[in-house]
């Protein structure tokens, strides 16, 4: 990755508060997680369509990103 690509990647992480596995820099870890993500998608495609993994900076970032889903869950 170039310095510019690294800077853009870091900025995206801080703006969203998360790293999507599909957006991780190419590495052995990213490849292994990508295979796992694909296997989960194949296994659960009939229930969810696709499965996507993300790593959140902290619980606040997770709740902020998932607020609509969390609110809907508590309204049932």
KOLSE-119442 format. One record per atom (N, C-alpha, C): x, y, z; residue in one letter. Coordinates in steps of 0.02 Angstrom, whole numbers, plus 32768, in hexadecimal, padded with zeros to 4 digits. Atoms other than C-alpha are relative to their C-alpha. Last residue first. Layout:
REC   xx   yy   zz residuo
REC    X    Y    Z       A
...
***
This chain:
REC   xx   yy   zz residuo
REC 8028 803C 800E       X
REC 780B 7EDB 83C1       X
REC 7FDC 7FE8 803D       X
REC 8045 7FED 800B       X
REC 7844 7F8D 83E4       X
REC 7FD3 7FC5 7FF3       X
REC 8020 7FF3 7FC0       X
REC 78E9 7F54 8434       X
REC 7FB7 8015 7FF8       X
REC 8000 803D 7FD7       X
REC 7927 7F01 8394       X
REC 7FDA 800B 8041       X
REC 8034 802C 8019       X
REC 78F6 7F96 8329       X
REC 7FFA 7FC1 802A       X
REC 8041 7FE2 7FEF       X
REC 7960 8009 8396       X
REC 7FC6 7FD4 7FE9       X
REC 8008 800A 7FB7       X
REC 79F7 7F94 8388       X
REC 7FBC 801D 8015       X
REC 800E 8047 7FF5       X
REC 79E6 7F8C 82CA       X
REC 7FF2 7FF3 804A       X
REC 8042 800F 801C       X
REC 79D9 8049 82BB       X
REC 7FEC 7FB8 800D       X
REC 8036 7FE3 7FD8       X
REC 7A6A 8065 8334       X
REC 7FBA 7FF0 7FE5       X
REC 8038 802E 8000       X
REC 7AE1 7FEB 82DE       X
REC 7FC2 801C 8021       X
REC 800A 801B 8043       X
REC 7B69 8067 82AD       X
REC 7FC1 7FD5 7FFC       X
REC 800F 7FC8 802C       X
REC 7B5B 80C9 834F       X
REC 7FF0 7FE7 7FBA       X
REC 8044 7FEA 7FF1       X
REC 7B51 8029 83B6       X
REC 7FEB 8039 7FD2       X
REC 802F 8035 8014       X
REC 7BED 7FE1 8364       X
REC 7FB8 8018 8009       X
REC 8001 8000 804A       X
REC 7C4E 8084 8373       X
REC 7FD0 7FCC 7FE6       X
REC 8024 7FC3 8016       X
REC 7C1E 8090 842C       X
REC 7FFA 8002 7FB4       X
REC 8047 800C 7FFB       X
REC 7C54 7FDC 844A       X
REC 7FD7 803B 7FE9       X
REC 8017 8008 7FBB       X
REC 7D04 7FFD 840C       X
REC 7FB4 7FF5 7FFF       X
REC 7FCF 7FE2 7FD3       X
REC 7D6E 800C 836F       X
REC 7FEE 7FF6 8049       X
REC 8010 7FBD 7FE8       X
REC 7CFD 7F94 8311       X
REC 8035 8018 8031       X
REC 7FE1 7FF8 7FBE       X
REC 7D3A 7F01 82AB       X
REC 7FF4 8048 8015       X
REC 7FDF 7FC0 7FF3       X
REC 7CC9 7ED6 821A       X
REC 801D 7FFE 8046       X
REC 7FDF 7FF7 7FC0       X
REC 7C88 7E36 81CC       X
REC 801F 8046 8005       X
REC 7FC6 7FD3 8003       X
REC 7C0B 7E25 8141       X
REC 801B 800A 8046       X
REC 7FE5 7FF5 7FBD       X
REC 7B90 7D96 8127       X
REC 803E 802B 7FF8       X
REC 7FB7 7FFF 7FFA       X
REC 7B27 7D92 808A       X
REC 8013 800F 8048       X
REC 7FE7 7FE5 803F       X
REC 7A75 7D68 805B       X
REC 804C 8001 7FFF       X
REC 7FE9 7FBB 7FFC       X
REC 7A42 7D55 8111       X
REC 8014 801F 7FBD       X
REC 801D 7FDA 7FC9       X
REC 79DC 7CB6 8125       X
REC 8011 804A 7FFE       X
REC 8049 8005 8003       X
REC 79F7 7C5A 8080       X
REC 7FDF 8029 8037       X
REC 801C 7FD6 8036       X
REC 7AAA 7C9A 8076       X
REC 7FB4 7FFF 7FFE       X
REC 803C 7FDE 7FE9       X
REC 7AD6 7C4D 8120       X
REC 7FDE 802C 7FCB       X
REC 8026 8028 7FD0       X
REC 7B57 7BC9 80F1       X
REC 7FBD 8020 8011       X
REC 801B 803B 8022       X
REC 7B96 7C21 8055       X
REC 7FD3 7FD8 802E       X
REC 8032 7FE8 8031       X
REC 7BA6 7CC7 80B1       X
REC 7FE1 7FC4 7FDC       X
REC 803C 7FF0 7FDA       X
REC 7BFD 7C71 8143       X
REC 7FC8 8018 7FD2       X
REC 801E 803F 7FEC       X
REC 7C7A 7C21 80CB       X
REC 7FC0 800C 8029       X
REC 8020 8020 803A       X
REC 7C9A 7CC9 8079       X
REC 7FDE 7FBE 8013       X
REC 803B 7FD8 8010       X
REC 7CBB 7D1E 8121       X
REC 7FDA 7FE0 7FC5       X
REC 8031 8010 7FCC       X
REC 7D32 7C90 8151       X
REC 7FBE 8026 7FF2       X
REC 8018 8044 800C       X
REC 7D8F 7CA2 80AC       X
REC 7FCA 7FED 8032       X
REC 8029 7FFC 803D       X
REC 7D9A 7D5F 80C5       X
REC 7FE4 7FBB 7FEE       X
REC 8042 7FE7 7FEB       X
REC 7DD8 7D44 8177       X
REC 7FD1 8005 7FC5       X
REC 8020 8034 7FD8       X
REC 7E65 7CD7 8134       X
REC 7FBA 8016 8017       X
REC 8013 8038 802C       X
REC 7E90 7D55 80AC       X
REC 7FDB 7FCA 8026       X
REC 803A 7FE9 8027       X
REC 7E8D 7DE9 8124       X
REC 7FE8 7FC8 7FD2       X
REC 8039 7FFC 7FD3       X
REC 7F01 7D8B 819B       X
REC 7FC1 8014 7FD9       X
REC 8016 8045 7FF2       X
REC 7F7A 7D5B 810F       X
REC 7FC2 8000 802D       X
REC 7FD4 8021 7FD1       X
REC 7F81 7E11 80D8       X
REC 7FE7 7FB8 8009       X
REC 7FF0 8046 8011       X
REC 7F33 7E85 8058       X
REC 8034 7FE5 8031       X
REC 7FC7 8007 802D       X
REC 7EFC 7F25 80AF       X
REC 800E 7FB6 7FF4       X
REC 7FBF 8005 7FDF       X
REC 7E50 7F16 80FF       X
REC 8038 7FFD 7FCC       X
REC 7FD8 7FC4 800E       X
REC 7DBA 7F54 809D       X
REC 8045 7FFE 8021       X
REC 7FF6 7FFA 8048       X
REC 7D5E 7EAC 8090       X
REC 802C 803D 7FED       X
REC 7FCF 8032 8014       X
REC 7D76 7E91 814A       X
REC 8011 8007 7FB6       X
REC 8021 8038 8021       X
REC 7D19 7F32 816D       X
REC 8036 7FD1 7FE8       X
REC 7FDC 8019 803A       X
REC 7D79 7F9C 81E8       X
REC 7FD7 7FC7 7FE4       X
REC 7FFD 8048 800C       X
REC 7D14 8002 8263       X
REC 802B 7FF1 7FC3       X
REC 7FF7 8022 7FC1       X
REC 7CFF 80AC 82B3       X
REC 8005 7FB5 7FF9       X
REC 8034 8033 7FF6       X
REC 7CB7 80EF 8212       X
REC 8005 7FDF 8043       X
REC 8042 7FE4 8010       X
REC 7D18 8193 8208       X
REC 7FC9 7FCF 8010       X
REC 8014 7FD0 7FCC       X
REC 7DB0 814E 8265       X
REC 7FBC 801F 7FF2       X
REC 800A 8021 7FC0       X
REC 7DBE 80B4 81F8       X
REC 7FE6 8031 8034       X
REC 803F 8025 8004       X
REC 7DA4 8115 8157       X
REC 7FF1 7FDC 8041       X
REC 8036 7FCF 7FFC       X
REC 7E2E 818F 8188       X
REC 7FBC 7FDD 7FFF       X
REC 8005 7FE9 7FBB       X
REC 7EA6 80FF 81AA       X
REC 7FC6 8031 8009       X
REC 801A 8038 7FD9       X
REC 7E82 80B2 80FF       X
REC 7FF7 8014 8049       X
REC 8047 8005 800F       X
REC 7E98 815A 80A8       X
REC 7FE0 7FC8 8028       X
REC 8021 7FC6 7FE1       X
REC 7F40 8174 80FE       X
REC 7FB4 7FFD 7FF5       X
REC 8000 800C 7FB8       X
REC 7F78 80C4 80CF       X
REC 7FDB 8038 8024       X
REC 8032 8034 7FF3       X
REC 7F45 80E0 801A       X
REC 7FFB 7FF1 804B       X
REC 8043 7FE3 800B       X
REC 7FA4 8185 8015       X
REC 7FC9 7FCD 800F       X
REC 800D 7FD5 7FC7       X
REC 8041 8136 8061       X
REC 7FBA 801F 7FFB       X
REC 7FDC 7FC1 8001       X
REC 8039 80AF 7FDD       X
REC 7FEE 8028 803F       X
REC 802A 7FC5 8000       X
REC 8000 8000 8000       X
REC 802C 803E 8000       X
***
